[in-house]
Amino acid sequence: MLILALAAAMLYGSADFLGGVAARRANPFAVIAVTMPAGALVVVAVALAGVTFAPGPLGAAAAWGGWGGIEWAVGGGVAGAIGLVAFYAGFARAPMSVVAPVSALVSTVLPVGVAIAGGERLTVPVVAGAVVCVAAIILVSMESGHRDAARRDRMRGLMYGVLAGASFGLFFLFMKNAGHSAVLWPVTAQRVTGSVLALLALAVTRVRPLWRGADGAGYDRRLFTIALLSGAVDATANVCYILATRAGEFGLAVVLTSLYPGATVLLARLVLRERMRAVQQVGLVLAAAGIVLVTA
């Protein structure tokens, strides 16, 4: 479970970074209209391959579990689509290193609360590790700056982060329930639902799609490719997350998965040269310490 949850965190963080980069140059509706269908195609292809060739674990993951969790998967598609729009809009209008950690913190509270209310009981080292991980998320979210414009950016990032986090928290709950009976097909249903919503939103808002050029500009193959990669990586993260919730405690899986801002912030620092404060670096170290406690 630990490896699957951490893989989901790394993949979510990478997908969010790629989607955020695209959203800085194009409308968020145009971005998710590419990322959602791209992820759906990847999951459908993998599921069909598993059903056709049944190569061990892949065949088991692709097994059809019936319609019992379809309503949860559809709900996950709606929540995920709303969360991604808020997330990408926040990335386009505020620092990534504020939006990502705040959304992660908020998205952890709801599902973990439900897990505890449902009777999950964790050991003392695991609880300590989870607390350290939450503290790490808070520290990573801290930004510097004293100018009014910087404060406005942080407040805007906070609002987008809270909205995205609430949607992602519901997504985690819905997909956990959807994954009780199967793995790949609930993710497929979730991505198809999100794709339909994304394309409808694109039509209603009359936003120019990426494949026709963003915001009136000419077709940008690099931007389109980034959005495709984001969708494919995000769909893979969904599969890892469901597998993690099936392999161990749900609350712990959510806490570890919610470490995804670490990957986003690191990529923003390395690629976009966004400044990382010392307190954010401490947060990343704490995240590693929390993982060690959970593992022990």
N, C-alpha and C positions, 0 to 999 in steps of 0.2 A: 504493500500500500504506500509506503514511504516514497519509493522510487517513482511510482505512478503519479502520486500527488505532486512531487517536485517536478516531474516531467511536465505535468499540466501547467504548473506555475511558470516554468521557463517558456513553454510554448505560448501560453496566454500573453505573457509579457512581450515576447517577440512579435506576436500577431498584433498586439495593441500598438506597439511602436510603429510597425509598418503601416497599419491603418491610420495612425495619427499623422505620420509623414504625408500620406496621401490626402488626409483631410485638411492639411495646412495649405494645400494647393487646389483643392476642389471642395464642393459642397458635400457635407456628410451624407446626405441622401444619395448623391452620386456614388460615393465610396461604398456604402453598404449594399447598393444595388449590384455591385461587383463582388464584394467579399462574401455575401450570403450565398448566391448561386455557385460561386467557385467552391466553397466549402461543401455545399450539397452534392456537387458533381464528384468531388473526391470521395466522400463517404459512400455514395451510391456505388461508385466503381469498386471500392474496397469490399463493400457488403456483397455485391454480385460475384466478385472474385472468390470470396469466402464460401458463398453458397455453391458456386460451380465447382471449385477445386477442393474445398474443405481441407486446407492444409493445417491440420492440428488446431492450435489456439485461434487462428484466424477463422476457421470454420465454426468454432464454438462461439466466437464473438458475433459472427454473422447469422447465427441461428435465429429463426423467427420465434418470438415469444408470445405471439398473439396480440390482440388489440387492447389488452388490459391497461397499458400505460400510455396509449396514444394521446389521451386528453392532457396528460402531464407534459408530454413532448410538445404538443401544440402550444400549451401555456408557456413552456420554456422558449419556444420560438418567438412568441409575442414579447415576453420579458426581455429576451436577449436582443431583439431588434431595437426596442426602446432604449435599452442600456447602451448599445453601440452607438446609436445616434447621439445620445447625450455625451458619451465618452469622446467620440470623434469631434463633436462640436466644441467640447471643452479643450481638447488638444489644439484645435484651430484658433482658440481665442484666449487661452491661458497656458501657463507653463505645464509641460507634461509631468514634471516632478511634483506638482501639486495635485493635479487631477487624478493620476493613477493611484497614489497611495491613499488618498481620501476615499476613492471609490472602493478600494480593497478593504479598508477598515470598515466602512459601512456594510459592504457585502458580506462581511464575516459575522456581524452581530446577529442578524436575523436567523440564518440557518444554524449557527451554533446554539442560539437560544432555543430553537425548536428541538435540536438534538438533545440538549440537557433536559428540557421539559419532557421529552420522549423516554427518558430513563437511561440515557448513556452515562456511564460512570468511568472516568479516566483515572489512571494512576497519578500519584503526586508528581513524579518526574515529567509525565506527559503534560499535566496541567501547567507546571512551571515552564516547560518548553513553549506551550501555547501562549502563556502570558508574555514571555520574552519575545515571541514572534509578533504579537500585537503591539508591544512597545516598539519593536523594530519598525513596524509599518508607520507608527506615529512619528518616529524620529525621521524616517526617510521623507515624510511629507513636509517637513519643516523647510521653509524657504527664507531667504534673506531679502533685504530691500527696505528702504525707508521712504522712497518717493511715493506720492499719491497714486501715480499710475501703477507702480508696482503693487501697492495695496489693493487697488481695484482689480488688478490681474489675479491676485491671490484669492480675493473674495469671489470673483467670477469662477475661478478654478474650484473653489470650495463648493459652490452651488452645483456646478456641473458634476463634480465628484460625488456629491450626496445623491443626486438623481440617478446617476449611472450605478452607484453602489447599491441603492435600493432595488433597482431593476435586476442587477446581477445577483443579489441575494435571493430574490424570487426565482431567478434562473437556476441557481444551485439547488434550491429545494425541489423545483419541478423536475429537473433532470435526474436528481437522485431517485425520486419516486418513479420516473419513467424507466430508469435503468434496472428496476427490480426483475423484469421479465426478459430483457434482452439488452444488447449493447449498441450495435451499429444502427439498427433500425430506428430506435428512438432518436438518435442523433440525426438520422436522415429526415425523420418527420419534423424535428425541430428546425433543421436548416431549410427544408422546403417551406415551412410556415414563415420563417423569417424572410426567405427569398420573395414569397408572394407579397408580404407586407412592404418590403423594400421597393419592389417594382411598382406597387400601387402608390406608395408615397412619392416615388419619382414622377409618376404620371400626374398625380394630383398637384404637386408643387411646381410641375413643369420645369424642373431642374434639368439642365443639359447633362446627359449621361457621359460617363468617362469615355466610352467607345466612340463618341462623336466629338470629343474635345471638351475639357472642363471650362465652364464659365465663358463660353464663346471662343476659347482658344482652340488651336488646332489639336488634332489627335496626338496625345503624348504616350508613346508606347511604354516608356519607363514608368510613368505614373500608373498606367493600366496594369502593368506587370506587378508593381508593388501591391496594388489592391488585390490582385489574384493570389499572390503569395500569402498575404494577410489572411484571406479567407481559408486557404488550404491549411495553413498552420493553426488557425483558430479551430477548425473542424477537428484536426488531430488532437488538439488540447481537450476538446469536448469528450472524445473517446477515452483519453487517459483519465479524465476526471471521473467518468462513469465507472471505469474499471477500478479506480481508487476507492470509490464509495462502496463498491461490491466486495472489496478485499479487506476492508477494515472499518474502524469507527468513522461515522459520517462527520462528526464535529471536527475530529482531527484532520480528516481529509480536506475539509473546507479551510481550516486555518492554514495548512501547508500550501494549498492551492492559492490562497490569497496573498502569498508572498510574491506574486507575479510582478508587482511594481519594481522589485529589485532588478529584474531583467530590463524593464522599460526604462528605468532611471539610468542604468548603466549604458544602455544603447544610446539614450539621449545625450549622455555625457561624452561617449566615444565618437558618435557620428555627428551629432548636432552641436557639440561643444557647449551644451548647457552646463552652467556652473553647479557643482556639487559642494555643499558646505561640509564642514567637519562633522556636524551633528548627523548629516545624512550618511556619511561614511561609517559613523558609529552604529547607525541603524542597520546598515548592511552587515556589520560584524555581529550585531545582536541577532540578526536573522540566522546567521550561521550557527551561533551558540544555541539558539532555540531548536534548530534542527538536530543538533548533537544531543540535547536533552531528550527530545522526543525519541530519537533513535535508541538512546540508552535505556 
